[in-house]
């Protein structure tokens, strides 16, 4: 990588590449789209526990310097399992359902929750004075009958986000992973098979 590219990368990454950051990852009920889940007659959901099964449970990403070397850690204000479950509750309520003590239980695990800069940045020249930021979230959810204990439905959901950005700040990372959470929620509310199971119940 020549000196001009290194200088440009340093400018893109801003002056905080050496400082750890705690990201504000959020999801608004206003961002929940209306999908098949909203077409099901009102169901009472019971939020349960999500287990954190990520390989790296200490952080959600790294900042990098102009050489692609990890220089600082990215963490979240709340546990990633709480972030995902809060977003699921947003989706449930925005889709016309309720949360209570008896009904359809929701539990599972979060297996991936990560935000990063595209590694191709360090193997090629920066094009268009921008870098790619990518984020992903993966969770497996189980829906059960809280009275009988029967498993009603199980599926893995994925959410992703990518964009070209001119300047990378702490907020850039937070917005990217928040968008990935939102994309995962979209998969849930548009899950026709889940909607059909709830209708049959």
SULTA-V537152 format. One record per backbone hydrogen bond with DSSP energy under -0.5 kcal/mol. CO is the residue of the C=O (numbers start at 0). NH is the residue of the N-H. E is the energy in kcal/mol with one decimal. If there is no record, write none. Layout:
{{CO NH E} {CO NH E}}
This chain:
{{1 5 -2.1} {2 6 -2.4} {3 7 -2.0} {4 8 -2.8} {5 9 -2.3} {6 10 -1.9} {7 11 -2.4} {8 12 -2.2} {9 13 -0.6} {10 13 -0.7} {11 167 -3.1} {12 15 -0.5} {15 18 -1.5} {20 22 -0.6} {20 74 -2.5} {22 24 -1.0} {22 76 -1.8} {23 25 -0.6} {27 30 -2.0} {28 31 -1.6} {32 34 -0.8} {34 37 -1.6} {35 38 -1.4} {36 39 -0.9} {42 44 -0.6} {42 97 -2.1} {43 103 -2.7} {44 46 -0.6} {44 99 -2.5} {45 105 -2.3} {48 107 -1.7} {50 52 -0.9} {50 109 -2.8} {54 56 -0.6} {59 114 -2.3} {60 73 -2.5} {62 70 -2.4} {62 71 -0.9} {64 67 -2.0} {68 64 -1.9} {71 62 -2.7} {72 20 -2.4} {72 74 -0.5} {73 59 -3.5} {73 60 -0.7} {74 22 -3.7} {78 81 -0.5} {78 82 -2.0} {79 83 -2.4} {80 84 -2.4} {81 85 -2.7} {82 86 -1.7} {83 87 -2.1} {84 88 -2.5} {85 89 -2.0} {86 90 -2.1} {87 91 -2.5} {88 92 -2.6} {89 93 -2.7} {90 94 -1.2} {91 96 -2.2} {92 95 -1.5} {97 44 -3.0} {102 104 -0.7} {102 145 -2.5} {103 45 -2.6} {104 143 -1.8} {105 47 -3.1} {106 141 -3.3} {107 50 -2.6} {108 110 -0.6} {108 139 -2.4} {109 52 -2.3} {111 137 -2.4} {113 135 -2.6} {114 61 -0.5} {115 133 -3.0} {117 120 -1.9} {118 121 -1.6} {119 122 -1.1} {119 123 -1.2} {126 129 -0.9} {130 164 -2.9} {131 117 -2.7} {132 162 -1.8} {133 115 -3.0} {134 160 -2.1} {135 113 -2.4} {136 158 -3.1} {137 110 -1.6} {137 111 -1.5} {138 140 -0.5} {138 156 -3.7} {139 108 -2.0} {140 154 -2.0} {141 106 -2.0} {141 143 -0.5} {142 151 -2.9} {142 152 -1.7} {143 104 -2.8} {143 145 -0.7} {144 148 -2.8} {149 144 -2.7} {149 151 -0.6} {152 142 -3.2} {154 140 -2.8} {156 138 -2.4} {158 136 -2.8} {160 134 -2.6} {162 132 -2.9} {162 164 -0.5} {164 130 -2.4} {166 168 -0.6} {168 172 -1.6} {169 173 -2.1} {170 174 -2.9} {171 175 -1.9} {172 176 -2.2} {173 177 -1.9} {174 178 -2.0} {175 179 -1.6} {176 180 -1.9} {177 181 -2.2} {178 182 -2.0} {179 183 -2.0} {180 184 -2.1} {181 185 -1.8} {182 186 -1.5} {183 187 -1.3} {184 188 -2.4} {185 189 -1.6} {187 190 -1.6} {188 36 -2.2} {189 191 -1.1} {190 194 -2.1} {191 195 -2.3} {192 196 -2.1} {193 197 -2.2} {194 198 -2.2} {195 199 -2.4} {196 200 -1.7}}
